[in-house]
Amino acid sequence: MDNKYALDFEKPLRGLMDQLNALHQLSTENNIDVSNEIEAIESKIARTKKTIYSNLDPWKRVMLARHPQRPYSLDYIEAIFDDFQELHGDRAFRDDKSIIGGTAFFGGQSVMLIAQQKGRNTKENIHRNFGMPNPEGYRKALRLMKMAEKFGLPVITLVDTPGAYPGIGSEERHVAEAIAVNIREMSQLSTPIITAVLGEGGSGGALGIAVADRVLIFENAYYSVIAPESCSAILFKGQKQAAKAAKALKLGDQKLLKKFGVVDDIIEEPLGGAHTDAEAAARNLEKMLKKHLAELQKLSIEELEAKRYDRYRHLGEIEEKVAEGKVIHINEAAG
């Protein structure tokens, strides 16, 4: 753990890590055998980690999803894809740096990659617009999806955004329309689509590239109709109740998302979050992507489109059926 970026609830662990580092320094500088003390501290660190990360509430999971050292899309692209060739622009306005896309090789086959990218520092975040796409970002994504369809390439999208950019310019260029068009076109795209939620999956900002045949989510990510701060502002007239809103939204409850068919699989993270072992997190993502891509490629295009339609037609807890002119609500999770 990098103490510079330790979260508030990780403070007990941070103190133990400081003690461990001090013991290692003492041993090195003074040639003193403190192996027993080191072993005791390491054992206590392991127990503390298990206690902290096995009992995360929704707000703590949101904090982990936003951890500044968490691997971003480009980190995963570099780790598990080969020969990524980025393609730029929506052919209408400009190139949106918060959404990246292009061709790559995955497991020896060509795919089209589309991903949301955040920045590591202030300069990068300004360049990437804090991972919040403008309408031209979604139009670029759609252009690449149509290219993938033309050449028979599977589409893999990586979601990591607090939401679409809500600025005046974004609204002037019709961000809601751009997202709506993507949702419509992705629902009919004649090629396999897999989405993985890496960290934040906020509202339509995520959904604009996430109408997929299979949706995967990391253990400490969240996928929600609204960010907790925005929910708090609406319900509680301010952002101070964000933790309360996160609890009400059940953010980070991946088993619930899977039960209702919102996601298909949960990607395991190293204890403490993906940032503690980015290589292991990447291997877990790679394994899941290979599994679901192989399953989808066994289907014909007709079967693929029919299953996708059925998935979104029956998504969620309540299914409506019309019988003898009346709407009947069936309260059951999608199976």
N, C-alpha and C positions, 0 to 999 in steps of 0.2 A: 504493500500500500504506500502510495506517495502521500506523506502527511500534509503536503500543501493543498491537496484536493480531498482530504478526508471529510465526509459528510458529518453533520451534527450527531447522528445516532451512532456513528462509528468512533466516537471519542474514546470509549473504554478500550477499544482495539488499538487506537492510535497511541495511547499511553503505554500499552504493553509493547508495541513495536519500538517505541523510543527506548524502553528498557532493554530490549533485545539488542538494538543497535549499540547502545552504550556498553553492554557486556562484550560484544564482539570487538569494539574499539579498545576496551580495557585489556582484553586478551592479546590483541595484536601489539599494542604499544608497550605493554609491560611484560609480555611473555608469561602470563599467568593462566593457569588451567581453571577455567570457569565453566567447563563442559556440563557439569551437573546443574548449575544455575541456568545455563542456556537451554538445556533440555527441559527444565521445569517451566521456563517462560514459554518455550515453543508449544508445550503441551497445553498451557493455559490459553495461549493464542488460539489454538485449534478449537478448544471448548468454547471460547468467547465468540469466535466466528460462527460456530454452529448455532449458538444461542441467538445471536443478533440476526443472522440471515435466514434462520428457519422461522422467524416470527415477524416478518415484515408486514406492516399495515399498508393500505393502498397509497398513502402519501409517501411513504419511504420507498415504495417501488417506483413511484413517479420520479423521485429524486435520483434513484439509480438509473432510470431510463434517460435522465438528462445529465448524467455524470460527465464532466468535461473531458475525462480520459476514456470514455466509452468508445469502442471502435465505431467508425462511421463507414458509410458506403464504400468510399475509395479504399479504405483499409481492407475490407472484405474482398473487393474486386481484385486488389493486388495479391491477396492471399490465395484465392481459390479459382480465379479466372486467368486465362492466358490471352495475350495479344489483344487487349482491349483497345479499340480504335474509336475514340470519341468523335461524335458527329454533332454539329452545332446548328443552332438557329431554328426558328419556326417558319422561315420563308415569308414572314409578314411584318415583323416588328424588330426583334433583336434576339440575341442569345441569352437565355435566363440561366445564370450560373448556379442557381439553387437546385436545378434538375440537370443531371448529366445523363448521357445516353450514347450508345454505340454498339458495335458488334464485338463479340469476344468468342473465345473457345471455352467450353465447359465440358470437362470429361471427354475431350476429343471431338465434340460437335459444336457447330456454330450456333450461337444464340444472340438475341438482341437484349441488351441490358439497359434498363432505365432506372435511375436511382435519385433519391433526394440527398443532398449533401450539405452538411453544416460546416462551420469553421472552427478552428481550435483557439483562435485568439480574436481580438477585436478587428484587426485588419482583414482576416480571413472571413469572419462573420459578416462584415460589411460587403465583402466581395460575393459571398454566398447568400446574402440577404437573410442571414440567420436560419437558413434552411426553409424559408417560407416562399413558395413559388408564386410568381406572377402568372397571368393568363398565358403569356407567351411560352412559359415553361410547360404548361399542360398541352399547348398546341405543338410544341416541339416533340413532346412525348408521343402524342398521337401520330405525328408524321413518321416517327420511327416505328411505331406499332404497325402502321399501314405498310411500311417497307418490309417489316418482318413477315407480315401476312403474304405479301407479294412473293417473297423468296422462300417461304416455308420455314421460317426460323421460329423456334419457341421464344416466348417473351418472358423474361425474368425481371420483376420490379422489386426494388428495395425501398421500403418506406421508413422515413425518419424525419418527421416534421411536426411542429406544434400546430400547424394549420396553414392554409393558403394566406398570402399576404393581403391584409385588409386595407391597404393604403388607397388614397384617392385615385392615383394613376391606375392601380390594379382594377378598381371598380369602373373607371372610365373605359378600360379596355375589356370589360365584361368577364371578370374572373369566374363568376357563378355560371355563366353560359359555357365557358371553356371547360369547366369541370363537368357540367351536365352532358356536354357533347362527348367527352371522354367516357363517361359512364355508359352512355348509349352505345358508342362504337365498340368499347371493350366487351360489352355483353354479346356482340355479334361477331367478334374477331375470329377468323377461321384459322386459328393456330393456338397451341397450348399456352396458357398464361399461369405463371406462378408468382405469388407475392410473398415477401418476407418482411415482417415488421421488426425493425432492428432496435428502435428505441421508442420514439414518440410516434404515435399514429393518430394525429389529431384531425377529426372531423372530415369535411369534404376535401381538405388539403391532402389527406392520405388517400381518400376514396378515389380521387381523380386519376390515380395510377394503380388502383387496388381491386378493380372488378375482375377477379381471377377465378380460374378453375380450382386452384388450391391456394389457401392463405395460411402461412406459417407465422408464428410469433415467438420471439425470444421470451424466456422465462420472466425477465424483469422489464419487459417493454409494456406499453399500454396502447390500446386501440379503442378509441372512444368517439362518440358523437360531438364531444366538446372538450376543450382543455379545462382542467379544474379551476384555474383562475377565472376564466370566462364564465363558467357555471356559477362560481361564487359571486361574481359581479352581478349576474342576472337574479339569482335567488336570494342572496344575502346583501345586496347593494354595496359590494366592495370585495376586494380580492383577499382580505385577511382570513376568510373562511375557506381557503382553497383546500386545506386538509380535510375539512368536513365535507366539501363537495366531492373530493376524490373518494371518500368512503361511500357516499351516497351513490356515486357512479360505479362503484365496485371496480375501480381501476386496478389492473394487474391481476385480476382473478381470471387466469387463463383457462382454468378448468370450466368456468362458467361460459366463457366464449366458445370453448369446444363443445360443450353440452348443447348450446343453442345453434351450432353449426356456423358460427361467425368465422371461426378458424378451424383448420383441419389437423394441425399438429403443433406441439409446443417444443421449441428448441431449447435444450438444456444449456444452462450457463455454468461456468465455474463458480464455486462458492464465493460469494462476495461480489459477483457481477462479471460481465464479459470483459471489463477493463482489467481485471486481475490476471487474466490469461487469454489475451486476444487470439493467440494461435489455436487454443483449444476451442474457443467460441467459433472461430472460422471453420474448423474441422467439423463441428457439429452442424453448422449451417450447410456446409458442402454435402454432408451425408443426407440431410433432409431433402435438399434440392434434388440430388440424384435419385433418391427414392421416389419422390412424387413425379419428377419428370419422366422417369421410366414407365410409371403407371399410366400417365396421360398419353404417352406416345404409342401405347397399345390400342388406343381408341381411334376410330375413324373420325373425320371432321364432323360428320353428321352426329355421331354419338357425343362428341365433345360439346358441340353447341347445344344439344338437347339437355345434357347433364348440367351445363352452366345455367341454362334457362330455368331448369327445375330447381337448382340450388337457390337462386335468388328469388324465385317465385314463392318458395316455402320457408324462407329464412326467418328464424326467430321463434318466439314462443306461441304466437297466436296465428292460426291459419283460418282464413275465411273460405267458406264454401256456400254456394247458393243452392238451396233446395226448395222447390215449390215457391219460387219468388221471394224467399226470405234468406237473409244472410245469417249463417250459423258460425259462431266463433268456437273454434276447437282449441282449448288450452293445453297445449302439449309442445314440448321442444321438438324442433325439426330433427328427424332421424337420418 
